[in-house]
Amino acid sequence: MNTQAVTLDEPITRGDSKIAFIEIRKPKSGALRGINLADLLQMNTDAIMKVTPRVSEPIITIQEAEALEPADLLKIGAAIASFLLPKEVQNSLQ
């Protein structure tokens, strides 16, 4: 699976529309540049907020990522972190 849908507890307001769910794409190495992978796996808030705009559809801005509810940030972080696990570990979790 190369994407994971994340339903937000608190939708993002963008102009007149609301974003209630986002797709998180499996990050390529370029999307992870400048990020310590251990920080992502440890759910470091700064690391999640930096990577989210690079892997989200629709694209979430850094400002929107900073304004996310903590529970939504955690869901997004879990989705990103799950892509970093080796396939053997991912398969054993399913």
C-alpha positions, 0 to 999 in steps of 0.5 A: 500500500502506497497511501493511507487515508487519515480522517481528521477529527478537526477538519482544516478550514481553507477558505470556504472549504473544509478538508476532513481527510487527507491521503498520506503517500509513502515518502521517497528519500527526497521527502525525508531529506533533512529529517532524522528518521528516528525522530519520525519513528519517535513521533517528534512533532517538528519532524512530522510537521516538516514531512506532512506537506511533502507527502499529503494530498491535498498538500497541507501547508506548514502553517496548517500542519502547525495548527492541527489538533494533536490527535490528528498530528498523531494519526498523520505521524503514525501513517508516515512512520508505518511506511518507514518500517521494513516490509517484514514488520509491516506484514507481521502487523497486518 
